[in-house]
Amino acid sequence: MVATVMNDYREAILATADRAMLDYAVKLTRTPGEMNEGDLAPLREQGFSDEAILEIVQVTALFNYYNRLADGLGIDPEPAA
């Protein structure tokens, strides 16, 4: 399951809430300028509180920041042991 999620989460068998969270995180990552209030509805429909949504946004943003930092500096994310 982990390999499927890492390869393409849309192919994995996931809870509806997990899929909504990942859909939101992917949109925030790929097209942040297109985010709008309507993007929160699927999360709220799945029971995510405002605090949980904030956490999703913060974690997504942090990983995007770290990835861009590593890419910009040419850092190998998984150096050989």
Rosetta constraint file for C-alpha pairs under 8 A:
AtomPair CA 1 CA 5 HARMONIC 6.19 0.50
AtomPair CA 1 CA 12 HARMONIC 6.66 0.50
AtomPair CA 1 CA 13 HARMONIC 7.93 0.50
AtomPair CA 2 CA 6 HARMONIC 6.06 0.50
AtomPair CA 3 CA 7 HARMONIC 6.00 0.50
AtomPair CA 4 CA 8 HARMONIC 5.83 0.50
AtomPair CA 4 CA 9 HARMONIC 6.21 0.50
AtomPair CA 4 CA 11 HARMONIC 6.67 0.50
AtomPair CA 4 CA 12 HARMONIC 5.69 0.50
AtomPair CA 5 CA 9 HARMONIC 3.92 0.50
AtomPair CA 5 CA 10 HARMONIC 7.46 0.50
AtomPair CA 5 CA 11 HARMONIC 7.32 0.50
AtomPair CA 5 CA 12 HARMONIC 5.76 0.50
AtomPair CA 8 CA 12 HARMONIC 7.23 0.50
AtomPair CA 9 CA 19 HARMONIC 7.85 0.50
AtomPair CA 9 CA 22 HARMONIC 7.86 0.50
AtomPair CA 10 CA 19 HARMONIC 7.59 0.50
AtomPair CA 14 CA 18 HARMONIC 6.17 0.50
AtomPair CA 14 CA 19 HARMONIC 6.20 0.50
AtomPair CA 15 CA 19 HARMONIC 6.36 0.50
AtomPair CA 16 CA 20 HARMONIC 6.18 0.50
AtomPair CA 16 CA 46 HARMONIC 7.35 0.50
AtomPair CA 17 CA 21 HARMONIC 6.18 0.50
AtomPair CA 17 CA 43 HARMONIC 7.15 0.50
AtomPair CA 17 CA 46 HARMONIC 5.28 0.50
AtomPair CA 17 CA 47 HARMONIC 7.85 0.50
AtomPair CA 18 CA 22 HARMONIC 6.19 0.50
AtomPair CA 19 CA 23 HARMONIC 5.99 0.50
AtomPair CA 20 CA 24 HARMONIC 6.18 0.50
AtomPair CA 20 CA 42 HARMONIC 6.21 0.50
AtomPair CA 20 CA 43 HARMONIC 6.04 0.50
AtomPair CA 20 CA 46 HARMONIC 7.63 0.50
AtomPair CA 21 CA 25 HARMONIC 6.21 0.50
AtomPair CA 21 CA 43 HARMONIC 6.52 0.50
AtomPair CA 21 CA 56 HARMONIC 7.43 0.50
AtomPair CA 22 CA 26 HARMONIC 6.01 0.50
AtomPair CA 23 CA 27 HARMONIC 6.26 0.50
AtomPair CA 24 CA 28 HARMONIC 6.13 0.50
AtomPair CA 24 CA 39 HARMONIC 6.95 0.50
AtomPair CA 24 CA 40 HARMONIC 8.00 0.50
AtomPair CA 24 CA 43 HARMONIC 7.99 0.50
AtomPair CA 25 CA 29 HARMONIC 6.08 0.50
AtomPair CA 25 CA 56 HARMONIC 7.22 0.50
AtomPair CA 25 CA 57 HARMONIC 7.23 0.50
AtomPair CA 25 CA 60 HARMONIC 6.00 0.50
AtomPair CA 26 CA 30 HARMONIC 5.98 0.50
AtomPair CA 27 CA 31 HARMONIC 5.43 0.50
AtomPair CA 27 CA 32 HARMONIC 6.55 0.50
AtomPair CA 27 CA 35 HARMONIC 7.37 0.50
AtomPair CA 28 CA 32 HARMONIC 4.53 0.50
AtomPair CA 28 CA 35 HARMONIC 6.65 0.50
AtomPair CA 28 CA 57 HARMONIC 7.96 0.50
AtomPair CA 28 CA 60 HARMONIC 7.60 0.50
AtomPair CA 29 CA 60 HARMONIC 7.20 0.50
AtomPair CA 29 CA 61 HARMONIC 7.66 0.50
AtomPair CA 29 CA 64 HARMONIC 6.88 0.50
AtomPair CA 31 CA 35 HARMONIC 7.20 0.50
AtomPair CA 35 CA 39 HARMONIC 6.46 0.50
AtomPair CA 36 CA 40 HARMONIC 7.72 0.50
AtomPair CA 37 CA 41 HARMONIC 7.51 0.50
AtomPair CA 39 CA 43 HARMONIC 7.76 0.50
AtomPair CA 40 CA 44 HARMONIC 6.27 0.50
AtomPair CA 41 CA 45 HARMONIC 5.98 0.50
AtomPair CA 42 CA 46 HARMONIC 6.30 0.50
AtomPair CA 43 CA 47 HARMONIC 6.59 0.50
AtomPair CA 43 CA 48 HARMONIC 5.46 0.50
AtomPair CA 43 CA 53 HARMONIC 7.41 0.50
AtomPair CA 44 CA 48 HARMONIC 5.00 0.50
AtomPair CA 44 CA 49 HARMONIC 6.63 0.50
AtomPair CA 48 CA 52 HARMONIC 5.67 0.50
AtomPair CA 48 CA 53 HARMONIC 6.28 0.50
AtomPair CA 49 CA 53 HARMONIC 6.21 0.50
AtomPair CA 50 CA 54 HARMONIC 6.12 0.50
AtomPair CA 51 CA 55 HARMONIC 6.30 0.50
AtomPair CA 52 CA 56 HARMONIC 6.28 0.50
AtomPair CA 53 CA 57 HARMONIC 6.26 0.50
AtomPair CA 54 CA 58 HARMONIC 6.10 0.50
AtomPair CA 55 CA 59 HARMONIC 6.03 0.50
AtomPair CA 56 CA 60 HARMONIC 6.04 0.50
AtomPair CA 57 CA 61 HARMONIC 5.97 0.50
AtomPair CA 58 CA 62 HARMONIC 5.99 0.50
AtomPair CA 59 CA 63 HARMONIC 6.19 0.50
AtomPair CA 60 CA 64 HARMONIC 6.17 0.50
AtomPair CA 61 CA 65 HARMONIC 6.07 0.50
AtomPair CA 62 CA 66 HARMONIC 6.19 0.50
AtomPair CA 63 CA 67 HARMONIC 6.03 0.50
AtomPair CA 64 CA 68 HARMONIC 6.12 0.50
AtomPair CA 65 CA 69 HARMONIC 6.05 0.50
AtomPair CA 66 CA 70 HARMONIC 6.08 0.50
AtomPair CA 67 CA 71 HARMONIC 5.98 0.50
AtomPair CA 68 CA 72 HARMONIC 5.79 0.50
AtomPair CA 69 CA 73 HARMONIC 6.18 0.50
AtomPair CA 70 CA 74 HARMONIC 5.84 0.50
AtomPair CA 70 CA 75 HARMONIC 4.78 0.50
AtomPair CA 70 CA 76 HARMONIC 7.26 0.50
AtomPair CA 70 CA 77 HARMONIC 7.17 0.50
AtomPair CA 71 CA 75 HARMONIC 6.25 0.50
